[in-house]
C-alpha cells in the first residue's frame, strides 16, 4: 500500500472513532427534551380531542344560492397586448 492510502485509512478510523465517542457521550439533557412532561402531554391530547370532535356546518353547500354559483369566465387573450421585446434575448 502506498503512503496516501494508509494516511486516508488512519484518518477515517480516527473520524469514525471520534464520531462514535461523541454519539455515545452526548448529554442526557438532550434526550430529556424529547419526552414532554405530563401536563404538556395532557394539554396537547385535549387539543387533539377537541379537533377530533369538531363538527362543521355543511348546510351552506346545500343552499340554492351557493349551488347557483359558477366559475368566472377566463379573460380573452386577444385583449392582452404584448410588451416590448426582450433586449437581453440572444438572436
KAGI-V907555 format. One record per residue. N is the residue number from 0. RES is the residue in three letters. OMEGA is omega in degrees with one decimal (NA if undefined). BURIAL is 1 if it has 24 or more other C-alpha atoms within 12 Angstrom, else 0. Layout:
N;RES;OMEGA;BURIAL + N;RES;OMEGA;BURIAL
This chain:
0;UNK;178.7;0 + 1;UNK;-170.6;0 + 2;UNK;-178.1;0 + 3;UNK;179.2;0 + 4;UNK;179.5;0 + 5;UNK;179.0;0 + 6;UNK;178.9;0 + 7;UNK;179.2;0 + 8;UNK;179.4;0 + 9;UNK;178.6;0 + 10;UNK;178.9;0 + 11;UNK;178.5;0 + 12;UNK;179.2;0 + 13;UNK;179.1;0 + 14;UNK;179.0;0 + 15;UNK;178.1;0 + 16;UNK;177.9;0 + 17;UNK;177.7;0 + 18;UNK;178.4;0 + 19;UNK;179.5;0 + 20;UNK;-179.4;0 + 21;UNK;178.8;0 + 22;UNK;-177.8;0 + 23;UNK;-175.4;0 + 24;UNK;178.3;0 + 25;UNK;-173.0;0 + 26;UNK;179.7;0 + 27;UNK;179.1;0 + 28;UNK;-178.9;0 + 29;UNK;178.3;0 + 30;UNK;177.6;0 + 31;UNK;-179.3;0 + 32;UNK;-179.2;0 + 33;UNK;-177.1;0 + 34;UNK;-179.7;0 + 35;UNK;177.1;0 + 36;UNK;-171.6;0 + 37;UNK;-178.5;0 + 38;UNK;178.9;0 + 39;UNK;179.5;0 + 40;UNK;-180.0;0 + 41;UNK;178.7;0 + 42;UNK;179.3;0 + 43;UNK;179.0;0 + 44;UNK;178.1;0 + 45;UNK;177.3;0 + 46;UNK;178.8;0 + 47;UNK;178.5;0 + 48;UNK;177.6;0 + 49;UNK;178.0;0 + 50;UNK;179.9;0 + 51;UNK;-178.0;0 + 52;UNK;-177.8;0 + 53;UNK;177.9;0 + 54;UNK;180.0;0 + 55;UNK;177.4;0 + 56;UNK;-177.6;0 + 57;UNK;-178.6;0 + 58;UNK;179.1;0 + 59;UNK;-177.8;0 + 60;UNK;177.9;0 + 61;UNK;-179.4;0 + 62;UNK;-177.9;0 + 63;UNK;179.5;0 + 64;UNK;179.0;0 + 65;UNK;-178.9;0 + 66;UNK;179.1;0 + 67;UNK;179.6;0 + 68;UNK;178.5;0 + 69;UNK;176.4;0 + 70;UNK;178.2;0 + 71;UNK;179.0;0 + 72;UNK;177.2;0 + 73;UNK;178.4;0 + 74;UNK;179.8;0 + 75;UNK;179.1;0 + 76;UNK;178.4;0 + 77;UNK;-178.2;0 + 78;UNK;-179.2;0 + 79;UNK;179.0;0 + 80;UNK;-179.7;0 + 81;UNK;178.7;0 + 82;UNK;179.9;0 + 83;UNK;177.4;0 + 84;UNK;-177.4;0 + 85;UNK;-178.2;0 + 86;UNK;-177.9;0 + 87;UNK;-179.9;0 + 88;UNK;-179.3;0 + 89;UNK;-179.3;0 + 90;UNK;NA;0
